[in-house]
Amino acid sequence: MKVKEIIASDRPRERLFEQGESALSNAELFAIIFGSGSKNNNVLEISNALLSRYNFDQLSKVSIQELLRVNGIGMAKACQIKAVTELAKRMNMSSNETFTKVKSPEDIYNIMLPILRHEDQENVFLLCLNSANKIISKKLLFKGTINESIVHPREIFKEAIRQSAVSIILVHNHPSGDPTPSQEDKEITMLIKKLSNMMSLNLLDHVIVASEGFFSFKENGLLNN
């Protein structure tokens, strides 16, 4: 059955218009994003096939090549899926944590875990804070294993100056699930700490986020002057 053969009141677009987006199933929402089906499957059938194969956590990681194996998913729909999941991630990044006051490393963990939990490589974020320890910006600086060749201090301080930050917090994830810092984690943190002192900028903490918990350099006494 084609979508146009479904009675108007049951079609996804009409239901969204009349009842609001919260009334729609996940499959119906994807059907609206896709817009049309394929030669052999209507758009709802394709949406259901997609969601029966992947949950939302998996969709954030699955490759375009893997999506193309789903019946009815071609290059255009695969790209739409990846665009939607990336937008969801960016919306999460720019949500209301900005201007949240940081009181503990656990606050940082709770803010950053939803952003980093699905990443399969290391991501390095810089949080800039004002004099009240409120986050004024959150920026992804680097992707890849943390070391001096990847984490360029000039990029960190350029962003901090641009935001007129009083303090900064480094955050990166360990995809392995273990938040224990590596020797390179420690070395780059000490370098940034030394340079931030020279610039009268406070490196408030470096928090490593992982599925098994977090590690705070400050909490573990590794940022003492």
N, CA and C of each residue as an Amber inpcrd file, in Angstrom:
protein
   675
   0.8320000  -1.2020000   0.0000000   0.0000000   0.0000000   0.0000000
   0.8680000   1.2550000   0.0000000   0.5460000   2.1930000  -0.8500000
   1.2580000   3.4560000  -0.8930000   0.7010000   4.3840000   0.1720000
   1.5500000   5.3300000   0.6210000   1.1160000   6.2440000   1.6740000
  -0.1170000   7.0290000   1.2340000  -0.1760000   7.4120000  -0.0400000
  -1.3230000   8.2110000  -0.5100000  -2.6270000   7.4150000  -0.4850000
  -2.5130000   6.0670000  -0.3580000  -3.7080000   5.2350000  -0.2680000
  -4.2200000   5.1050000   1.1640000  -3.3980000   5.5460000   2.1150000
  -3.8250000   5.5650000   3.5190000  -4.7670000   6.7500000   3.6980000
  -5.7970000   6.5950000   4.4880000  -6.7290000   7.7020000   4.6790000
  -5.9790000   8.9100000   5.2320000  -6.3970000  10.0820000   4.7940000
  -5.6310000  11.3070000   5.0590000  -5.3250000  11.5030000   6.5320000
  -6.2880000  11.1990000   7.4010000  -6.0950000  11.4620000   8.8320000
  -5.0250000  10.5800000   9.4550000  -4.6300000   9.4910000   8.7660000
  -3.6150000   8.5840000   9.2920000  -2.2470000   8.7800000   8.6490000
  -2.1230000   9.6830000   7.6900000  -0.8380000   9.9280000   7.0540000
   0.0610000  10.7270000   7.9950000   1.3650000  10.4160000   8.0110000
   2.2660000  11.0730000   8.9690000   2.2250000  12.5930000   8.9330000
   2.3010000  13.1840000   7.7510000   2.3120000  14.6520000   7.6860000
   1.0130000  15.2490000   8.2290000  -0.1100000  14.6580000   7.8410000
  -1.3910000  15.1660000   8.3070000  -1.5300000  14.9970000   9.8140000
  -1.0580000  13.8600000  10.3250000  -1.1210000  13.6410000  11.7760000
  -0.2540000  14.6360000  12.5270000   0.9270000  14.9330000  11.9890000
   1.7940000  15.9230000  12.6350000   1.1120000  17.2800000  12.6580000
   0.5150000  17.6710000  11.5280000  -0.1350000  18.9710000  11.4370000
  -1.3020000  19.0730000  12.4150000  -2.0720000  17.9970000  12.5340000
  -3.2800000  18.0410000  13.3430000  -3.0390000  17.7380000  14.8150000
  -2.0730000  16.8470000  15.1050000  -1.8850000  16.3750000  16.4770000
  -0.5560000  16.7810000  17.1010000   0.3740000  17.2790000  16.2880000
   1.6850000  17.6540000  16.8070000   2.6860000  16.5300000  16.6780000
   3.9710000  16.8900000  16.6510000   5.0130000  15.9040000  16.4010000
   5.1230000  14.8410000  17.4890000   4.7600000  15.1830000  18.7290000
   4.8890000  14.2100000  19.8240000   3.9130000  13.0440000  19.6780000
   2.8900000  13.2090000  18.8520000   1.9060000  12.1400000  18.6670000
   2.3870000  11.0820000  17.6910000   3.4520000  11.3600000  16.9530000
   3.9170000  10.4420000  15.9170000   4.8940000   9.4190000  16.4660000
   4.8770000   8.2420000  15.8700000   5.8590000   7.2080000  16.2040000
   7.1980000   7.5660000  15.5740000   8.2440000   6.8670000  15.9970000
   9.5640000   7.0980000  15.3960000   9.5460000   6.8140000  13.9000000
   8.8320000   5.7600000  13.5150000   8.7540000   5.4030000  12.1020000
   8.0580000   6.4990000  11.3000000   7.0160000   7.0860000  11.8790000
   6.3050000   8.1570000  11.1790000   7.1750000   9.3960000  11.0240000
   7.9560000   9.6970000  12.0360000   8.8530000  10.8450000  11.9430000
   9.8960000  10.6350000  10.8540000  10.4620000   9.4300000  10.7970000
  11.4150000   9.1280000   9.7230000  10.7260000   9.1730000   8.3590000
   9.4810000   8.7570000   8.3070000   8.7510000   8.7920000   7.0370000
   8.6260000  10.2210000   6.5270000   8.4060000  11.1540000   7.4280000
   8.3200000  12.5620000   7.0320000   9.6800000  13.0600000   6.5510000
  10.7390000  12.6450000   7.2320000  12.0930000  13.0520000   6.8180000
  12.4150000  12.4970000   5.4330000  12.0960000  11.2260000   5.2100000
  12.3980000  10.6010000   3.9230000  11.5360000  11.1870000   2.7960000
  10.2840000  11.4800000   3.0940000   9.4170000  12.1050000   2.1100000
   8.7350000  11.1460000   1.1630000   9.4500000  10.1560000   0.6730000
   8.8730000   9.2080000  -0.2900000   9.5100000   7.8430000  -0.1030000
   8.8360000   6.8360000  -0.6300000   9.3450000   5.4790000  -0.5430000
  10.1650000   5.0970000  -1.7560000  10.2370000   3.8130000  -1.9950000
  10.9620000   3.2980000  -3.1540000   9.9740000   2.5890000  -4.0760000
  10.4790000   1.9950000  -5.1150000   9.6260000   1.3090000  -6.0860000
   8.8420000   0.1770000  -5.4390000   9.4930000  -0.5200000  -4.5120000
   8.8690000  -1.7160000  -3.9320000   8.3330000  -1.5290000  -2.5170000
   8.6740000  -0.4330000  -1.8490000   8.2780000  -0.2500000  -0.4520000
   7.8030000   1.1800000  -0.2320000   6.7180000   1.3470000   0.5130000
   6.3130000   2.7110000   0.8490000   7.2040000   3.2380000   1.9630000
   7.0940000   4.5230000   2.2100000   8.0370000   5.1810000   3.1160000
   7.9030000   4.6740000   4.5510000   6.7180000   4.3070000   4.9720000
   6.5380000   3.7680000   6.3230000   7.1820000   2.3960000   6.4660000
   7.0970000   1.5900000   5.4280000   7.7320000   0.2680000   5.4480000
   9.2530000   0.4160000   5.5430000   9.7910000   1.3740000   4.8230000
  11.2410000   1.6110000   4.8780000  11.6480000   2.0830000   6.2700000
  10.8550000   2.9970000   6.8360000  11.1530000   3.5100000   8.1720000
  11.1150000   2.3960000   9.2110000  10.1100000   1.5300000   9.1150000
  10.0120000   0.4150000  10.0610000  11.1560000  -0.5750000   9.8830000
  11.5720000  -0.8060000   8.6310000  12.7010000  -1.7010000   8.3730000
  13.9810000  -1.1500000   8.9920000  14.1480000   0.1670000   8.8710000
  15.3290000   0.8200000   9.4580000  15.3390000   0.6540000  10.9770000
  14.2190000   0.9450000  11.6160000  14.1590000   0.9430000  13.0740000
  14.1150000  -0.4590000  13.6630000  13.7430000  -1.4490000  12.8650000
  13.7980000  -2.8250000  13.3490000  15.2300000  -3.3480000  13.3340000
  16.0800000  -2.6800000  12.5560000  17.4690000  -3.1160000  12.4260000
  18.4030000  -2.3330000  13.3540000  18.1170000  -1.0450000  13.5370000
  18.9890000  -0.1970000  14.3560000  18.1680000   0.5940000  15.3670000
  18.6570000   0.6710000  16.6150000  18.0610000   1.5910000  17.5680000
  18.7470000   2.9480000  17.4440000  18.3030000   3.9240000  18.2180000
  18.8530000   5.2740000  18.0730000  20.3380000   5.3310000  18.4040000
  20.7590000   4.5740000  19.4190000  22.1840000   4.5530000  19.7610000
  23.0150000   4.0460000  18.5870000  22.5180000   3.0290000  17.9320000
  23.2560000   2.4500000  16.8010000  23.2480000   3.3850000  15.5960000
  22.1460000   4.1070000  15.3790000  22.0610000   5.0130000  14.2320000
  23.1010000   6.1240000  14.2940000  23.5240000   6.4890000  15.4950000
  24.5290000   7.5390000  15.6210000  25.9180000   7.0550000  15.2140000
  26.0900000   5.7310000  15.1380000  27.4040000   5.1640000  14.8240000
  27.4650000   4.4740000  13.4640000  26.3210000   4.0180000  12.9770000
  26.3150000   3.1980000  11.7660000  26.7950000   4.0130000  10.5670000
  27.5190000   3.3650000   9.6730000  28.0580000   4.0370000   8.4910000
  27.0250000   4.0970000   7.3720000  27.2630000   4.9690000   6.4140000
  26.3840000   5.0530000   5.2450000  26.3660000   3.7240000   4.5050000
  27.5330000   3.0800000   4.4160000  27.6090000   1.7930000   3.7120000
  26.7180000   0.7430000   4.3680000  26.6600000   0.7550000   5.6900000
  25.7950000  -0.1940000   6.3950000  24.3220000   0.1490000   6.2000000
  24.0090000   1.4320000   6.1880000  22.6260000   1.8540000   5.9810000
  22.1100000   1.4280000   4.6100000  23.0020000   1.4250000   3.6330000
  22.5980000   1.0540000   2.2770000  22.1400000  -0.4020000   2.1750000
  22.4460000  -1.2040000   3.2030000  22.0250000  -2.6050000   3.2000000
  20.5690000  -2.7740000   3.6460000  19.9840000  -1.7120000   4.1850000
  18.5870000  -1.7740000   4.6080000  17.7000000  -1.6560000   3.3760000
  16.7300000  -2.5420000   3.2750000  15.8350000  -2.5550000   2.1130000
  15.1240000  -1.2140000   1.9580000  15.3000000  -0.5940000   0.8130000
  14.6440000   0.6780000   0.5220000  15.4850000   1.8950000   0.8190000
  16.6420000   1.7090000   1.4690000  17.5280000   2.8330000   1.7840000
  18.5720000   2.9780000   0.6920000  18.5190000   4.0970000  -0.0260000
  19.5340000   4.4230000  -1.0150000  20.4500000   5.5070000  -0.4770000
  21.2830000   6.0420000  -1.3420000  22.2530000   7.0410000  -0.9020000
  21.5770000   8.2740000  -0.3140000  20.5080000   8.7370000  -0.9580000
  19.8340000   9.9490000  -0.4760000  19.2840000   9.7530000   0.9290000
  18.5890000   8.6420000   1.1710000  18.0060000   8.3970000   2.4960000
  19.0900000   8.1230000   3.5340000  20.1600000   7.4470000   3.1380000
  21.2690000   7.2120000   4.0720000  21.8750000   8.5350000   4.5150000
  22.0400000   9.4580000   3.5780000  22.5870000  10.7800000   3.9150000
  21.6150000  11.5630000   4.7880000  20.3150000  11.4120000   4.5510000
  19.3310000  12.0770000   5.3970000  19.4230000  11.5770000   6.8390000
  19.5930000  10.2710000   6.9910000  19.7090000   9.6880000   8.3280000
  20.9280000  10.2480000   9.0520000  22.0770000  10.2660000   8.3660000
  23.3000000  10.7660000   8.9990000  23.1860000  12.2540000   9.3100000
  22.5100000  13.0070000   8.4510000  22.3250000  14.4330000   8.7090000
  21.4630000  14.6490000   9.9470000  20.4030000  13.8550000  10.0830000
  19.5130000  13.9850000  11.2390000  20.2300000  13.6280000  12.5310000
  20.9920000  12.5320000  12.5300000  21.6840000  12.1300000  13.7540000
  22.7550000  13.1510000  14.1380000  23.4140000  13.7450000  13.1480000
  24.4200000  14.7700000  13.4400000  23.7620000  16.0350000  13.9870000
  22.6260000  16.4210000  13.4100000  21.8990000  17.5800000  13.9270000
  21.4590000  17.3580000  15.3710000  20.9890000  16.1380000  15.6660000
  20.5790000  15.8250000  17.0310000  21.7500000  15.9700000  17.9940000
  22.9210000  15.5290000  17.5400000  24.1150000  15.6300000  18.3640000
  24.4810000  17.0950000  18.6040000  24.4150000  17.8970000  17.5500000
  24.7630000  19.3150000  17.6820000  23.7480000  20.0790000  18.5120000
  22.4890000  19.7130000  18.4010000  21.4700000  20.3480000  19.2350000
  21.7200000  20.0400000  20.6990000  22.1590000  18.8250000  20.9680000
  22.4900000  18.4330000  22.3320000  23.6640000  19.2550000  22.8520000
  24.6450000  19.4890000  21.9520000  25.8250000  20.2580000  22.3350000
  25.4920000  21.7030000  22.6580000  24.5150000  22.2570000  21.9700000
  24.2140000  23.6810000  22.1480000  23.0030000  23.9050000  23.0470000
  22.6590000  22.9040000  23.8300000  21.4870000  23.0030000  24.6940000
  21.7710000  23.8750000  25.9080000  20.9040000  23.8280000  26.8790000
  20.9280000  24.8230000  27.9520000  22.0250000  24.6340000  28.9770000
  23.0630000  23.8120000  28.6890000  24.1780000  23.7530000  29.6260000
  24.9930000  25.0470000  29.6040000  24.8870000  25.8220000  28.5160000
  25.5670000  27.1060000  28.4870000  24.9890000  27.9770000  29.5960000
  25.8820000  28.6320000  30.3380000  25.5560000  29.4600000  31.4900000
  25.1330000  28.6470000  32.7050000  25.3730000  27.3360000  32.6650000
  25.2240000  26.5090000  33.8520000  26.4630000  26.6700000  34.7180000
  26.2550000  26.8260000  36.0030000  27.3890000  26.9720000  36.9090000
  27.9900000  25.6070000  37.2060000  29.3160000  25.5210000  37.0770000
  30.0270000  24.2740000  37.3380000  30.4380000  24.2420000  38.8050000
  29.9560000  23.2330000  39.5160000  30.2760000  23.1140000  40.9320000
  31.1780000  21.9270000  41.2320000  31.2300000  20.9580000  40.3000000
  32.0090000  19.7510000  40.5520000  32.3330000  19.0660000  39.2350000
  33.3190000  18.1610000  39.2410000  33.5970000  17.3730000  38.0310000
  32.3990000  16.5560000  37.5740000  31.5590000  16.1610000  38.5200000
  30.3710000  15.3880000  38.1640000  29.4200000  16.2120000  37.2920000
  29.3870000  17.5270000  37.5220000  28.5750000  18.3970000  36.6730000
  29.0540000  18.3140000  35.2280000  30.3680000  18.3480000  35.0510000
  30.9450000  18.2710000  33.7030000  30.6350000  16.9160000  33.0760000
  30.7740000  15.8770000  33.8580000  30.4810000  14.5200000  33.3640000
  29.0350000  14.4260000  32.8800000  28.1070000  14.9470000  33.6690000
  26.6970000  14.8700000  33.3050000  26.3720000  15.6910000  32.0630000
  27.0780000  16.7920000  31.8780000  26.8770000  17.6330000  30.7010000
  27.4460000  16.9740000  29.4540000  28.6330000  16.3880000  29.5790000
  29.3610000  15.9200000  28.4040000  29.0830000  14.4710000  28.0180000
  28.6430000  13.6440000  28.9540000  28.4120000  12.2320000  28.6280000
  27.4280000  12.0390000  27.4750000  26.2820000  12.7510000  27.4520000
  25.3680000  12.5600000  26.3200000  25.9830000  12.9160000  24.9720000
  26.9470000  13.8190000  24.9750000  27.6050000  14.2360000  23.7340000
  28.6550000  13.2260000  23.3040000  29.3600000  12.6440000  24.2670000
  30.5330000  11.8230000  23.9710000  30.2940000  10.3150000  24.0290000
  29.1770000   9.8890000  24.5620000  29.0070000   8.4610000  24.8550000
  29.0190000   7.5840000  23.6010000  28.6500000   8.1340000  22.4380000
  28.5820000   7.3210000  21.2350000  29.8150000   7.4620000  20.3370000
  30.7720000   8.2710000  20.7470000  31.9460000   8.5080000  19.9080000
  32.8970000   7.3110000  19.9700000  33.3840000   6.8930000  18.7940000
  34.3110000   5.7570000  18.7690000  35.7660000   6.1960000  18.6170000
  36.0120000   7.5180000  18.6740000  37.3720000   8.0290000  18.7660000
  37.3810000   9.1680000  19.7780000  38.5660000   9.5590000  20.2080000
  38.6510000  10.5960000  21.2250000  38.2650000  11.9540000  20.6460000
  37.4850000  12.7080000  21.4210000  37.0970000  14.0720000  21.0900000
  37.5680000  14.9730000  22.2190000  38.1950000  16.0760000  21.8820000
  38.6950000  17.0110000  22.8800000  37.8420000  18.2760000  22.8360000
  37.2110000  18.5850000  23.9450000  36.3700000  19.7830000  24.0630000
  37.0230000  20.7970000  24.9890000  36.7630000  22.0480000  24.6950000
  37.1670000  23.1350000  25.5820000  35.9080000  23.8120000  26.1040000
  35.7890000  23.8980000  27.4180000  34.7200000  24.6580000  28.0530000
  35.3110000  25.9470000  28.5840000  34.7270000  27.0630000  28.2050000
  35.1650000  28.3680000  28.7040000  34.1710000  28.8360000  29.7650000
  34.7090000  29.3750000  30.8500000  33.8700000  29.7970000  31.9730000
  34.1280000  31.2580000  32.3180000  33.1150000  31.9010000  32.8970000
  33.2800000  33.2820000  33.3430000  33.7100000  33.3130000  34.8020000
  33.7140000  34.4850000  35.3890000  34.2030000  34.6280000  36.7690000
  33.3070000  33.9500000  37.7920000  32.0630000  33.6430000  37.4000000
  31.1370000  32.9440000  38.2990000  31.1470000  31.4360000  38.0740000
  32.1560000  30.9650000  37.3300000  32.2680000  29.5360000  36.9960000
  31.0690000  29.0170000  36.1950000  30.4790000  29.8810000  35.3870000
  29.3940000  29.4860000  34.4940000  29.9550000  29.2670000  33.0910000
  29.4860000  28.2040000  32.4500000  29.9540000  27.8890000  31.1010000
  29.4330000  28.9350000  30.1220000  30.3540000  29.5530000  29.3740000
  29.9460000  30.5340000  28.3710000  30.1430000  30.0140000  26.9470000
  30.8930000  28.9320000  26.7970000  31.0030000  28.2960000  25.4810000
  31.4810000  26.8680000  25.6520000  31.1480000  26.0650000  24.6740000
  31.5200000  24.6430000  24.6590000  31.8980000  24.3210000  23.2260000
  33.1590000  23.9900000  22.9860000  33.6130000  23.8310000  21.5980000
  34.4360000  22.5690000  21.4170000  34.1230000  21.8310000  20.3560000
  34.9500000  20.6920000  19.9640000  36.1870000  21.2210000  19.2560000
  37.3530000  20.8910000  19.8080000  38.6010000  21.4010000  19.2410000
  39.3070000  20.3910000  18.3570000  39.3290000  19.1400000  18.7880000
  40.1190000  18.1320000  18.0850000  39.4370000  16.7720000  18.1490000
  39.7290000  15.9560000  17.1590000  39.3390000  14.5550000  17.1690000
  40.6020000  13.7280000  16.9740000  40.7390000  12.6730000  17.7370000
  41.9080000  11.8170000  17.6250000  42.5750000  11.6330000  18.9650000
  43.5220000  10.7110000  19.0270000  44.2250000  10.4230000  20.2770000
  44.8940000  11.6750000  20.8030000  44.6880000  11.9460000  22.0930000
  45.1980000  13.1800000  22.6730000  46.7180000  13.1140000  22.8190000
  47.4020000  14.0470000  22.1780000  48.8450000  14.2130000  22.3210000
  49.2090000  15.6020000  21.8270000  50.4730000  15.9680000  21.9550000
  50.8760000  17.3290000  21.6230000  50.7360000  17.6310000  20.1400000
  50.7970000  16.6180000  19.2950000  50.6670000  16.8630000  17.8660000
  49.2180000  17.1100000  17.4670000  48.2710000  16.6810000  18.3150000
  46.8530000  16.8700000  18.0340000  46.3090000  18.0680000  18.8030000
  46.6080000  18.1450000  20.0890000  46.1030000  19.2150000  20.9330000
  47.0730000  20.3930000  20.8660000  46.7790000  21.3440000  20.0030000
  47.6370000  22.5080000  19.8570000  47.2330000  23.5680000  20.8850000
  48.1120000  23.8960000  21.8110000  47.7650000  24.8930000  22.8370000
  47.2760000  26.2150000  22.2490000  47.8130000  26.6220000  21.1000000
  47.4020000  27.9130000  20.5340000  45.9040000  27.9290000  20.2140000
  45.3490000  26.7680000  19.8070000  43.9230000  26.7150000  19.5080000
  43.0920000  26.8410000  20.7840000  43.5960000  26.2530000  21.8490000
  42.9090000  26.3510000  23.1360000  42.8710000  27.7900000  23.6090000
  44.0130000  28.4440000  23.5850000  44.0840000  29.8010000  24.1310000
  43.4470000  30.8260000  23.1990000  43.4730000  30.5680000  21.9130000
  42.7960000  31.4700000  20.9780000  41.3000000  31.4940000  21.2620000
  40.7280000  30.3120000  21.5100000  39.3030000  30.2350000  21.8160000
  38.9970000  30.8540000  23.1750000  39.8620000  30.6090000  24.1490000
  39.6500000  31.1740000  25.4790000  39.6710000  32.6970000  25.4470000
  40.6080000  33.2550000  24.6880000  40.7020000  34.7140000  24.5640000
  39.4890000  35.2640000  23.8240000  39.0790000  34.5610000  22.7700000
  37.9200000  35.0010000  21.9870000  36.6620000  35.0600000  22.8430000
  36.5590000  34.1520000  23.8150000  35.3840000  34.0940000  24.6790000
  35.5420000  34.9340000  25.9440000  36.7070000  35.5890000  26.0940000
  37.0120000  36.3610000  27.3120000  36.8470000  35.4990000  28.5590000
  37.3420000  34.2830000  28.4630000  37.1900000  33.3190000  29.5590000
  38.0930000  33.6690000  30.7320000  37.5960000  33.3990000  31.9300000
  38.3970000  33.5260000  33.1420000  39.0310000  32.1790000  33.4810000
  38.2780000  31.1130000  33.2240000  38.7600000  29.7550000  33.4750000
  38.4080000  28.8720000  32.2880000  39.1440000  27.7720000  32.1690000
  38.8560000  26.7980000  31.1180000  38.8550000  25.3870000  31.7150000
  38.1220000  24.5220000  31.0730000  38.1160000  23.1080000  31.4390000
  38.3070000  22.3030000  30.1660000  39.2810000  21.4070000  30.1920000
  39.4490000  20.4660000  29.0850000  38.6130000  19.2260000  29.3780000
  37.9990000  18.6960000  28.3420000  37.2260000  17.4600000  28.4710000
  37.5330000  16.5870000  27.2690000  37.8300000  15.3300000  27.5080000
  37.8990000  14.4020000  26.3830000  37.3980000  13.0350000  26.8310000
  37.0780000  12.2100000  25.8670000  36.4850000  10.9070000  26.1590000
  37.4780000   9.7800000  25.9170000  37.2490000   8.6700000  26.5720000
  37.9720000   7.4280000  26.3270000  36.9640000   6.4070000  25.8010000
  36.9680000   6.1410000  24.4990000  36.0120000   5.1850000  23.9260000
  36.1250000   3.7850000  24.5200000  37.2800000   3.4680000  25.1150000
  37.4650000   2.1440000  25.7220000  36.5400000   1.9170000  26.9100000
  36.0320000   3.0290000  27.4850000  35.1790000   2.9190000  28.6620000
  35.9130000   3.1580000  29.9650000  37.2490000   3.0820000  29.9380000
  38.0620000   3.2770000  31.1370000  38.5520000   4.7240000  31.1890000
  38.1780000   5.4970000  32.2170000  38.5730000   6.9010000  32.2820000
  39.9850000   7.1550000  32.8030000  40.7280000   6.1060000  33.1460000
  42.0770000   6.2880000  33.6930000  42.9630000   7.0510000  32.7090000
  43.6230000   8.1260000  33.1460000  44.4370000   8.9230000  32.2160000
  45.6900000   8.1870000  31.7630000  46.0440000   8.3880000  30.5010000
  47.2910000   7.8350000  29.9730000  48.4280000   8.7930000  30.3200000
  49.6560000   8.3630000  30.0450000  50.8000000   9.2350000  30.2730000
  50.7030000  10.4800000  29.3890000  50.2410000  10.3120000  28.1530000
  50.0750000  11.4680000  27.2640000  49.0020000  12.4150000  27.7780000
  47.9290000  11.8660000  28.3530000  46.9000000  12.7140000  28.9710000
  47.5250000  13.6020000  30.0430000  48.3820000  13.0000000  30.8560000
  49.0180000  13.7440000  31.9530000  49.9790000  14.7890000  31.4160000
  50.7440000  14.4210000  30.3990000  51.7450000  15.3480000  29.8650000
  51.1130000  16.5700000  29.2150000  50.0860000  16.3510000  28.4100000
  49.4570000  17.4950000  27.7590000  48.7400000  18.3710000  28.7710000
  48.1820000  17.7630000  29.8210000  47.5060000  18.5450000  30.8600000
  48.4980000  19.4370000  31.5890000  49.6580000  18.9040000  31.9070000
  50.6660000  19.7030000  32.5930000  51.1750000  20.8330000  31.7050000
  51.2740000  20.5650000  30.4030000  51.6980000  21.6120000  29.4750000
  50.6700000  22.7410000  29.4270000  49.4020000  22.3900000  29.2900000
  48.3460000  23.3970000  29.2490000  48.2720000  24.1500000  30.5740000
  48.4630000  23.4500000  31.6740000  48.4590000  24.0980000  32.9850000
  49.5760000  25.1250000  33.0730000  50.7670000  24.7560000  32.6370000
  51.9090000  25.6710000  32.6880000  51.6680000  26.9080000  31.8320000
  51.1690000  26.7010000  30.6350000  50.9350000  27.8200000  29.7230000
  49.7840000  28.6960000  30.2040000  48.7550000  28.0790000  30.7670000
  47.6260000  28.8680000  31.2540000  48.0400000  29.7500000  32.4300000
  48.9390000  29.2570000  33.2860000  49.4450000  30.0740000  34.3920000
  50.1870000  31.2970000  33.8630000  50.9480000  31.0980000  32.7920000
  51.7020000  32.2080000  32.2030000  50.7620000  33.2670000  31.6140000
  49.5730000  32.8510000  31.2190000  48.6130000  33.7640000  30.6070000
  47.5620000  34.2600000  31.6020000  47.7690000  33.9570000  32.8740000
  46.8100000  34.3330000  33.9240000  45.4130000  33.8000000  33.6280000
  45.3840000  32.5850000  33.1100000  44.1360000  31.9010000  32.8020000
  44.0990000  30.6290000  33.6300000  42.9990000  30.3880000  34.2950000
  42.9000000  29.2630000  35.2160000  42.4320000  27.9950000  34.5020000
  43.2900000  26.9740000  34.4580000  42.8460000  25.6510000  34.0060000
  42.1600000  25.0070000  35.1970000  40.8410000  25.0850000  35.2010000
  40.0700000  24.6480000  36.3600000  40.0990000  23.1310000  36.5300000
  40.0800000  22.4040000  35.3970000  40.0780000  20.9490000  35.4770000
  40.2940000  20.3580000  34.0900000  40.6450000  19.0970000  34.0700000
  40.6350000  18.2860000  32.8550000  39.8780000  17.0320000  33.2310000
  38.7440000  16.8210000  32.5810000  37.8710000  15.7060000  32.9320000
  37.8480000  14.7070000  31.7780000  38.1390000  13.4630000  32.1040000
  38.0680000  12.3810000  31.1210000  36.7330000  11.6630000  31.3140000
  35.9630000  11.5990000  30.2540000  34.6280000  11.0120000  30.2960000
  34.6560000   9.6290000  29.6450000  34.0640000   8.6480000  30.3080000
  33.9980000   7.2870000  29.7680000  32.7270000   6.6140000  30.2510000
  32.3860000   5.5000000  29.6410000  31.1550000   4.8000000  30.0160000
  31.2170000   4.2600000  31.4410000  32.4350000   4.0300000  31.9420000
  32.5850000   3.4850000  33.2900000  32.7110000   4.5660000  34.3550000
  32.6090000   5.8260000  33.9480000  32.7240000   6.9220000  34.9040000
  33.5950000   8.0330000  34.3730000  34.1770000   8.8070000  35.2860000
  35.0140000   9.9220000  34.8520000  36.2500000  10.0350000  35.7420000
  37.2260000  10.7610000  35.2140000  38.4370000  11.0510000  35.9810000
  38.6510000  12.5560000  35.9520000  38.8180000  13.1430000  37.1190000
  39.0790000  14.5750000  37.2520000  40.5140000  14.7920000  37.7090000
  41.2660000  15.5440000  36.9080000  42.6530000  15.8480000  37.2920000
  42.6770000  16.6870000  38.5730000  41.7410000  17.6260000  38.6940000
  41.7040000  18.4590000  39.8870000  41.3420000  17.6500000  41.1210000
  40.3170000  16.8130000  40.9910000  39.8590000  16.0110000  42.1200000
  40.9310000  15.0580000  42.6160000  41.7990000  14.6390000  41.6810000
  42.8700000  13.7020000  42.0540000  44.1960000  14.4000000  42.3460000
  44.1470000  15.7100000  42.5340000  45.3170000  16.4590000  42.9840000
  46.4130000  16.6270000  41.9460000  46.0780000  16.5090000  40.6630000
  47.1080000  16.5830000  39.6130000  47.2270000  17.9690000  39.0040000
  46.4620000  18.9220000  39.5120000  46.5630000  20.2930000  38.9990000
  47.0740000  21.2620000  40.0380000  47.6210000  20.7260000  41.1230000
  48.1640000  21.5840000  42.1500000  49.3810000  22.3270000  41.6350000
  49.4630000  23.5750000  41.9570000  50.6070000  24.4000000  41.5120000
  51.8940000  23.9680000  42.1950000
